[in-house]
Amino acid sequence: MSLKASMSPLPREKQDDIPRPSVRPLSREPSLGWARLGVIFLAIVSGFGIDSVGLTEWSTIEPSEKLVWQPCFKVYDADFRCARLTVPMDYHRPLNESADNPKVHVALVMKPGLNRTEDPLSYSESPLLLNPGGPGGSGANFALGTGQNIQMILGGDRDIIGFDPRGIGATTPKADCFVAPDDPFGLDGRNVAYMNRLSWLVSGHDVGLINSSNVALSKLNTRAKALGKLCKRVDEAGGDNSIFRYSNTPNVARDMLSIVQAWDEWRSDPDANPAKSMQKPETVDTDTKIDPKDSTRGKLVYWGFSYGTLLGATFASMFPDKVGRVILDGVVDADHYVDRVSKDAILDADAIWETFFAYCAEAGPQCQFSQPGDEPEDVKNRFNDVMNSLEKEPAIVLPRHTNIPIVVTASDVRMNMFVSLYSPIPIFPGIAILLKAIVDDKLDSLIASPAPTLLCHNMTLALWPDDAQPVIGCSDKRYKLNDDLPTLQKRYEDMASYSSFADIWMGIGINLACNGWDIEAKDPPMRWDDHLINKTVPIETSFPILFLSNHLDPVTPLHAALKMTRKFSESGIVEQKAEGHCTVSCISLCTINHVTAYLNKGILPPVPKFDSDDEGEWTTCTCDEKPWKSLHDMAPKADEDLLYGKTAEEANIMMGYSDLRYYFTKFLAHQQQFEYSNPLPAPFLSNAAFMNKKQATCRSNEDY
């Protein structure tokens, strides 16, 4: 493949005379803010109760057909604002036709920019909307965790909004198949549903992955159908007003347009009275303002990751005249997404895993799984020995702080391996620690108690789980999956021809979970394979789209990004020479400069020139890090210090991007770990702040 390298579209400042002390040193440990987020995440994944001081109960925020912002979630930052925007559940039954028409209350979190006052006109003409992926990811929580970091990257004059798509997170009604009433012993329905969900997930752990036994596929298929049947019962109880029938991606795209319109109405409403700014006015560089002729007013400004790229592409195809600035990062192949299973999405996965052995050997003693003189093949052989041993006899672990045995299987390790492919730079070192602990029979040092005391009292979680992934993913399928066991086995074998990680990918919520799914969406799914988007002439959007992709991505390969780029006229693409899911998996000043140039100045990289589907010339950027040589794990030598020679501004941007990656990786890892009920910890949390936690009790829960 002939690729054209590209420099950043922005001029770089002179760096030679910048003294290193001017750069804020980077701690190897998470900041207090990240530790606080870690406590919240542990509460979500492990079921610990958490102190609700500083958190916000979404039910206390009054929904409205207009944006009404109020302070919220002070545990994250004093400046956050929240709102619940009421939109039609069924856009064929508008709210202005009848007060009885069903409604959806969309949860939004805003991190305001600098110089915000009580005047709505002091806010951006278009906020930056975020979607972290999924389907099923909470954009509201994503904004809480990353809003400040994104402002560090793009500039403080940017209003950031995360929203929970319909059926997800704090948006109501929720797509919750385990919904339950209060029980007679004092537990509220949310806690009852949560306990039932945990019991269901834990009961499936010992089945393992699809190829872990000759009956695993049959059992996993039965479990998928059982969950589908449970969801069907909840759906039938809601009838024509069931959120399960209106949660497909086109409806979420319509909600995004409603948010854009509500924002414009709010900014132009003289009676609007937002909360006072918590920040003192600061000077903002006006050179980054977009030319008036390229105004984004009334249009979508958006950064979508993973599934969020499918959502962004859907919006752009439905409302091409409403595209302001749209970045699609880690691009889903829309044609394959609506098919029965997405079998070739993992075609890069094995190649990424192979890099673990090379990076570990290169890191030498910094990689805990390496031995002196190792070549990559030596590391790989040692790894194969570990996995063969676990397949023959799983490890038995007695955690240090609780009296309950835990069995760790090869499937558990493979799940962590798959998670590591999403962000190798921070996670590969954790995988090495895990493998070394298995070899040394010291897994007890890594595994915390799997048995939180759920019956102590009603818990308040920052984010309650739901079933939005299968609800959305299965509703989006144009071609329904309704296979018998032999046909499923054949599909799995076809998928395995692309990657050995088919044993994991086949079982996710948009693949096997859709087998026999019996809830029909009221609106038909996007007809990607014969929709306008697939015609010879690309879709003309009001402003070109910017696509971003890593060279190797475990679930959204570069091939998909190139294909989607050709579907939208004048679109640009940046290929980042790195491994991982979405370009946030690696820090690259080149990529960051393309992002900021696009959003702040409307500058795109050159339109790619294709010789064939996967060959041609387009913009590329190199990655500034690699495993064991990243901002959170810098080598001691000065010439290997990634911040050496950088300006203070560049260093802060890089650190902001590092924290953005940290949160994004946590989101992905915990999502996988929770659904699979993996007893092994997320491998990148291998530090004292998160390991060896004592078993939760009623008393210790009160301490959070």
Secondary structure, DSSP 8 states (H G I E B T S, - for coil): ---EE---SS-----TT--GGGS----SS--HHHHHHHHHHHHHHH------TT---GGGS--BSS---EE--TTT-TT-EEEEEEEESSTTS-TTT-TTS-EEEEEEEEE--TT--SSGGGS-SS-EEEE--TTT--HHHHHHHHHHHHHHHH-TT--EEEE--TBSTTSBSB--TT-----TTS--HHHHHHHHHHHHHHHTGGG-STTSSTTHHHHHHHHHHHHHHHHHHHHHHHGGG-GGGS-SHHHHHHHHHHHHHHHHHHHH-TT------SS------GGG---GGG--TTSEEEEEETHHHHHHHHHHHH-GGGEEEEEEES---HHHHTSS--GGGGTTHHHHHHHHHHHHHHHGGGSTT--TT--HHHHHHHHHHHHHHHHHS-EEE--TTSS--EEE-HHHHHHHHHHHHH-HHHHHHHHHHHHHHHHTT-GGGT---S---TTSS----SS----HHHHHHHHH-SS-----HHHHHHHHHHHHTT-TTHHHHTTSTTTGGGTT-----SS----TTTSGGGSSS-B--SS--EEEEEEE-SSS-HHHHHHHHTTBTT-EEEEEEEESSSGGGS--HHHHHHHHHHHHH-------EEEETTEEE-EEEE-S-BTTBSTTS--SSGGG-TTTT--HHHHHHHHHHHHHHHHHHHHHHHHHHHHHT-SS--GGG-STTTSS-----HHHHTT-
